[in-house]
Amino acid sequence: MENKRVRIIKKGPDKKGPVVYWMSRDQRVKDNWALFLSQKQSLKKKTPLAVIFCLVPEFLEAGLRQYDFMIQGLRQVEADLRKKNLPFFLLLGSPEKVLPPFLKKHHVSALFVDFDPLRIKTSWKNKVANKVDLPVFEVDAHNIIPTWISSDKQEYAAYTFRPKVKKLLNEFLTPIPKLKTHPFSWIENKEPPINWDNTIKSLHIDKTVPKVDWIHPGEKAAAETLHEFINHKIEKYDSQRNDPNKNAQSHLSPFLHFGQISAQRAALEIQKNVQDTDNIEAFLEELIVRRELSDNYCFYNQNYDNPKGFPNWAQKSLQEHLKDKRPDTYSRERLENSQTHDPLWNAAQDEMKKTGKMHGFMRMYWAKKILEWSQSPETAQKNAIYLNDKYELDGRDPNGYSGIAWSIGGVHDRAWFNRPIFGKIRYMSAKATEKKFDVKAYISRISQI
């Protein structure tokens, strides 16, 4: 099973030298298959092991809010690695420029990398691999079932993906080995601690979106959030998770996005500590099936962020309604400033801007209204991705891309009744939403944040 979690990206000579784990998507020390397998390789070779993180000066729409959350988590990673006699190197710049010289300088014999389905991450990985003369191994420590194993193609919907997951789950949802204190010290073992405060100051990023204070970053906070959910909230998850006025969600999404907690650990803890089957199944459906379906979409469909990634029926239907009259249209600026005629939508946008998180049910409504108020599906998708990635802590993520593509382009959904603007895309209205939860209470609560 361990061997199935890793695949060879590039073959290379079997030589003596340190092993390096290039940490990217999975920013944690505990329950990290990529770190564990890289240590296993280094122990076999009887060589030192180092962890490297390449901090790029800008990444999609991420700003201070997201960079600070990530960097505070990495600060904990560095401290925890030192306890295991493992050095942590922070390289500033694009990976293909800064990583190969480091590997060459230190005569590294093998490189382990995180799996990530996004185009930009795949591009970095391939460029690094092309510049080095050593074996490169990719490990999927983000998903419980490695994406290339759960399915060999883009899945049509959750109902086609779910049986494949259930068939493999017992094989992969197993106890996670613990990292050992490394017996072989890095050559330069007296590296000074990283000055993280100066690192944040040196970034050339948008600092207008403020940090959030309702959630704390890092592995420790992630574990505490999981246990808080298990002890106090999961008992109402199945019945109340779609009500934005109920505090029934796990709040794990930012930690999962930055890899500060393992989805496998979350699933194991839920199974171990929760008795109610309905709540377990409802949570694992979201954590495993829906979440890993998003990785499947982005991995097998390189058009995950544009309308070419929509299913053919949706592209055809939306094209047929492209010239439909739109009673209301809003520019990106108006949307960003919550200046629409719809107080419910404005509240959802404000929630995201203020807290870095929008309730999952509201994200669907929010994105579908952007389609309704845009001149084209392409413009709608671009604006939704821009706003999501700028304000959400868990933006720039397969969940975000697939969720927006579901709302605007019918991905992982079926064709519905034909209607203006939407065509056969599933429609959501404010009036129907009022039947699901207290809309006025939601709007009032957001206004007071």
C-alpha positions in Angstrom: 0.0 0.0 0.0 2.8 2.4 0.8 4.4 1.8 -2.6 1.1 2.7 -4.3 1.1 6.1 -2.8 4.3 7.1 -4.7 5.1 7.1 -8.4 8.3 7.9 -10.3 8.2 11.2 -12.1 11.8 10.8 -13.4 14.3 8.0 -13.3 17.9 8.7 -12.3 21.1 7.1 -11.1 21.1 5.3 -7.8 23.9 7.2 -6.0 24.9 8.1 -2.5 23.8 11.4 -1.1 21.2 13.2 1.0 17.5 12.9 0.3 15.3 16.0 0.0 11.5 16.3 0.4 10.2 19.4 -1.5 7.2 20.3 0.6 4.5 22.2 -1.1 0.9 21.1 -0.8 1.1 19.2 2.4 2.6 21.6 5.0 2.8 19.4 8.1 5.1 17.0 9.9 2.6 14.5 11.3 0.6 12.1 9.2 2.6 13.2 6.0 3.1 10.2 3.6 5.5 12.2 1.5 7.7 13.0 4.5 7.5 9.5 5.8 8.4 7.9 2.5 11.3 10.3 1.9 12.6 9.4 5.4 12.2 5.7 4.6 14.3 6.2 1.5 17.0 8.2 3.4 17.2 5.6 6.2 17.7 2.9 3.5 20.5 4.9 2.0 21.8 5.9 5.5 21.9 9.5 4.5 20.6 12.8 5.9 17.2 14.1 5.0 16.1 17.8 4.5 12.8 19.4 3.9 12.6 22.4 1.5 9.8 24.9 0.9 9.9 27.2 -2.1 8.2 30.4 -1.3 7.2 32.2 -4.6 6.7 36.0 -4.4 3.2 35.8 -5.8 0.7 33.0 -6.4 -2.5 33.5 -8.3 -4.7 35.9 -6.2 -3.3 35.0 -2.8 -2.5 38.0 -0.6 -1.5 38.8 2.9 -4.5 36.9 4.3 -3.5 33.6 2.7 0.3 34.1 2.9 0.2 34.9 6.6 -1.9 31.8 7.3 0.5 29.6 5.4 3.7 31.2 6.8 2.5 30.9 10.4 1.9 27.2 9.7 5.3 26.8 8.2 6.9 28.4 11.2 5.5 25.5 13.3 6.7 23.0 10.6 10.2 24.3 11.0 10.1 24.0 14.8 8.6 20.4 14.7 11.2 19.3 12.1 14.1 20.4 14.3 12.8 18.2 17.1 13.2 15.3 14.6 16.8 16.3 13.7 15.5 17.4 10.2 16.5 20.8 8.8 14.0 23.0 7.0 15.2 25.3 4.2 13.1 28.2 2.9 14.0 29.1 -0.7 12.7 32.3 -2.0 11.7 32.3 -5.7 10.2 30.1 -8.4 11.0 26.4 -7.8 12.6 25.7 -11.2 15.1 28.5 -10.5 16.0 28.0 -6.9 15.6 24.3 -6.3 17.9 22.7 -8.9 21.0 24.7 -7.8 20.4 23.7 -4.1 20.1 20.0 -5.1 23.3 20.1 -7.1 25.2 22.0 -4.4 24.3 19.4 -1.8 24.8 16.3 -4.0 21.2 15.2 -3.4 20.5 11.6 -4.5 16.7 11.6 -4.6 13.9 14.2 -4.5 10.4 13.6 -3.2 7.6 16.0 -4.2 3.9 16.6 -3.2 1.2 15.6 -5.7 -0.9 18.6 -6.9 -3.2 18.6 -9.9 -3.1 22.3 -10.6 -1.4 23.4 -13.8 1.0 25.8 -12.2 2.2 23.2 -9.7 2.6 20.5 -12.3 4.6 22.9 -14.5 7.0 23.7 -11.6 7.4 20.0 -10.9 8.2 19.1 -14.5 10.6 22.0 -15.0 12.5 21.0 -11.8 12.6 17.3 -12.9 14.0 18.3 -16.3 16.8 20.2 -14.7 18.1 17.6 -12.3 20.0 14.3 -12.8 18.4 12.3 -10.0 15.2 10.2 -9.4 12.1 12.3 -8.6 9.3 10.6 -6.7 5.7 12.1 -6.4 3.6 11.2 -3.3 -0.1 11.9 -2.9 -0.3 12.8 0.8 -3.3 15.0 0.3 -5.8 12.4 -0.7 -6.6 9.2 1.1 -6.6 7.3 -2.2 -4.0 8.6 -4.6 -5.7 10.4 -7.5 -4.1 8.3 -10.2 -5.3 5.2 -8.5 -8.9 6.1 -7.5 -9.7 6.6 -11.2 -7.8 6.6 -14.5 -10.2 9.2 -16.1 -12.3 12.3 -15.4 -15.3 11.1 -13.5 -18.7 12.3 -14.7 -20.2 12.9 -11.2 -20.1 11.7 -7.6 -22.3 8.7 -8.3 -19.7 7.4 -10.8 -16.8 8.1 -8.5 -18.2 6.9 -5.2 -18.2 3.2 -6.0 -14.5 3.4 -7.0 -13.7 5.1 -3.7 -15.6 2.6 -1.6 -13.9 -0.3 -3.3 -10.5 1.1 -2.4 -11.1 2.7 0.9 -10.3 -0.2 3.2 -7.0 -0.6 1.5 -5.9 3.0 1.9 -7.7 4.3 5.0 -5.2 2.7 7.4 -3.2 3.8 10.4 -0.4 6.3 9.5 3.2 5.5 10.5 5.0 7.9 12.8 8.0 9.9 11.7 11.2 9.0 13.5 13.9 11.2 14.9 16.4 11.1 12.1 19.7 9.5 13.0 21.8 11.1 10.2 22.4 14.9 10.6 22.5 17.3 7.7 25.9 18.5 6.8 25.1 22.0 7.8 23.2 21.2 10.9 23.6 24.6 12.6 21.5 26.5 10.2 20.0 29.6 12.0 16.2 29.7 12.4 14.3 31.4 9.6 13.3 35.0 10.2 9.7 34.5 9.4 8.7 38.1 10.2 11.2 39.5 7.7 10.0 36.9 5.2 6.4 38.2 5.3 7.6 41.8 5.0 9.6 41.0 1.9 6.7 39.6 -0.1 5.4 41.6 -3.0 1.7 40.8 -2.5 -1.6 42.5 -2.1 -1.8 43.5 1.6 -5.1 45.2 1.4 -7.2 42.2 2.4 -6.6 41.8 6.2 -5.7 38.7 8.1 -8.5 36.9 10.0 -8.5 36.3 13.7 -11.3 33.8 14.2 -9.1 30.9 13.2 -5.4 30.1 14.0 -3.1 28.4 11.6 -0.9 25.3 12.0 -1.0 21.7 12.8 -1.8 22.2 16.5 -4.8 24.4 15.8 -5.9 22.0 13.0 -6.0 19.1 15.5 -7.8 21.2 18.1 -10.4 22.2 15.4 -11.0 18.6 14.5 -11.5 17.5 18.1 -13.8 20.5 18.7 -15.9 19.3 15.8 -16.0 15.7 17.0 -16.8 16.6 20.5 -19.4 19.3 20.0 -20.7 19.6 16.4 -20.7 16.4 14.4 -23.8 15.2 16.2 -25.8 17.8 14.1 -23.7 17.7 10.9 -26.0 15.6 8.8 -29.2 17.6 9.7 -27.8 21.1 9.9 -24.7 21.4 7.7 -26.6 23.2 4.9 -28.0 25.9 7.2 -25.6 28.9 7.3 -27.2 30.0 10.7 -26.1 26.8 12.4 -22.6 26.2 13.5 -22.5 22.7 12.2 -19.6 22.7 9.8 -16.1 21.5 10.7 -14.1 24.6 9.7 -11.3 22.3 8.5 -11.2 23.5 4.9 -8.4 26.1 5.4 -6.3 23.5 7.2 -7.0 20.9 4.5 -6.2 23.3 1.8 -2.7 24.2 3.2 -2.1 20.6 4.2 -1.9 21.5 7.9 -4.0 18.4 8.7 -4.3 15.1 6.9 -7.7 14.2 5.5 -6.8 10.6 6.4 -6.2 11.5 10.0 -9.5 13.4 10.1 -11.4 10.3 8.7 -9.7 7.9 11.1 -10.5 10.1 14.1 -14.1 10.4 13.0 -14.5 6.7 12.6 -12.8 6.1 16.0 -14.8 8.6 18.1 -18.2 9.0 16.5 -21.0 6.5 16.9 -23.8 8.0 14.7 -23.6 6.3 11.3 -25.5 9.1 9.4 -23.2 11.8 10.6 -20.1 9.7 9.8 -21.3 9.0 6.3 -22.4 12.6 5.7 -19.0 13.9 6.7 -16.9 11.3 4.9 -18.9 11.9 1.8 -17.7 15.5 1.8 -14.2 14.8 3.1 -13.4 11.9 0.8 -15.8 11.5 -2.2 -16.5 15.1 -3.0 -13.1 16.5 -2.1 -11.2 13.8 -4.0 -13.6 14.2 -6.9 -12.4 17.8 -7.2 -8.8 16.6 -7.5 -9.9 14.1 -10.1 -11.5 16.9 -12.1 -8.5 19.2 -12.0 -6.0 16.3 -12.7 -7.8 15.0 -15.8 -9.2 18.2 -17.1 -6.7 21.0 -17.7 -9.5 23.4 -18.5 -10.8 23.3 -14.9 -10.8 27.1 -14.8 -12.5 28.0 -18.1 -15.7 27.0 -19.9 -13.9 24.4 -22.1 -13.9 22.3 -19.0 -17.7 22.2 -18.8 -19.5 19.1 -20.1 -20.6 19.3 -23.7 -24.3 19.5 -22.9 -23.6 22.5 -20.6 -21.4 24.3 -23.2 -24.1 23.9 -25.8 -26.9 25.0 -23.6 -25.1 28.1 -22.3 -24.1 29.1 -25.8 -27.7 28.9 -26.9 -28.7 31.4 -24.2 -25.7 33.7 -24.6 -27.8 36.5 -26.1 -30.6 36.2 -23.6 -31.6 39.5 -21.9 -30.1 39.9 -18.5 -32.3 42.1 -16.2 -29.3 42.9 -14.1 -25.5 42.9 -14.9 -22.7 43.8 -12.5 -19.1 44.6 -13.1 -16.4 42.8 -11.1 -15.9 46.0 -9.0 -19.7 46.1 -8.1 -19.6 42.4 -7.2 -16.5 42.8 -5.1 -18.0 45.7 -3.2 -21.2 43.9 -2.5 -23.2 46.4 -4.6 -26.0 44.3 -6.1 -29.8 44.5 -5.6 -29.8 41.2 -3.7 -29.2 41.6 0.1 -28.6 37.8 0.5 -25.9 37.7 -2.1 -24.3 40.9 -0.7 -24.2 39.3 2.7 -22.5 36.2 1.4 -19.9 38.4 -0.4 -19.4 40.3 2.9 -19.0 37.1 4.9 -16.2 36.0 2.5 -14.5 39.4 2.6 -14.7 39.8 6.4 -13.9 36.2 7.5 -12.1 34.5 4.6 -14.8 31.8 4.6 -18.3 31.5 3.0 -20.7 28.8 4.1 -20.8 26.0 1.5 -24.4 26.4 0.7 -24.0 30.1 0.1 -21.0 29.5 -2.2 -23.3 27.7 -4.6 -26.0 30.5 -4.5 -23.2 33.1 -4.8 -21.6 31.6 -7.9 -24.9 30.9 -9.7 -26.0 34.5 -9.2 -22.7 35.7 -10.7 -23.7 33.6 -13.8 -27.1 35.2 -13.9 -25.6 38.7 -13.7 -22.8 38.3 -16.2 -22.7 38.8 -20.0 -21.1 35.4 -20.5 -20.3 32.2 -18.6 -16.6 32.9 -19.2 -16.8 36.3 -17.5 -18.9 34.8 -14.6 -16.3 32.0 -14.1 -13.4 34.4 -14.2 -15.0 36.8 -11.7 -16.0 34.0 -9.3 -12.5 32.5 -9.3 -11.0 36.0 -8.8 -13.2 36.8 -5.8 -12.9 33.3 -4.3 -9.1 33.2 -4.6 -8.6 36.8 -3.3 -10.7 36.5 -0.2 -11.1 32.8 0.7 -8.5 31.2 2.9 -9.0 28.0 0.9 -9.0 29.6 -2.5 -6.7 28.4 -5.4 -7.9 24.9 -4.6 -9.4 22.1 -6.7 -12.5 22.3 -4.4 -12.9 26.0 -5.5 -12.4 25.4 -9.2 -14.8 22.4 -9.3 -17.4 24.1 -7.1 -17.5 27.1 -9.4 -17.5 24.9 -12.4 -20.5 23.0 -10.9 -22.4 26.2 -10.2 -21.8 27.9 -13.5 -21.0 25.1 -15.9 -22.8 21.9 -14.7 -19.6 20.0 -13.9 -20.5 16.9 -11.8 -24.2 17.7 -12.3 -26.9 16.8 -14.8 -29.0 18.8 -17.2 -32.1 20.4 -15.7 -35.1 22.1 -17.2 -34.3 24.8 -19.8 -34.7 28.4 -18.7 -33.4 31.8 -19.7 -29.7 32.7 -19.2 -29.0 29.4 -17.3 -30.1 27.1 -20.1 -30.0 23.6 -18.5 -27.7 24.6 -15.7 -29.3 24.0 -12.2 -30.9 27.2 -11.0 -31.1 28.7 -7.5 -33.3 31.5 -6.4 -33.5 33.7 -3.3 -37.2 32.7 -2.8 -36.4 29.0 -2.8 -33.5 29.7 -0.4 -35.8 31.3 2.1 -37.5 27.9 2.5 -34.2 26.3 3.6 -33.1 28.7 6.3 -33.8 32.0 8.0 -32.4 34.4 5.3 -33.0 37.6 7.4 -31.2 36.1 10.4 -28.2 35.3 8.1 -28.1 38.8 6.6 -28.4 40.4 10.1 -25.6 38.2 11.5 -23.2 39.0 8.7 -23.9 42.8 9.0 -22.7 42.6 12.6 -19.3 41.0 12.0 
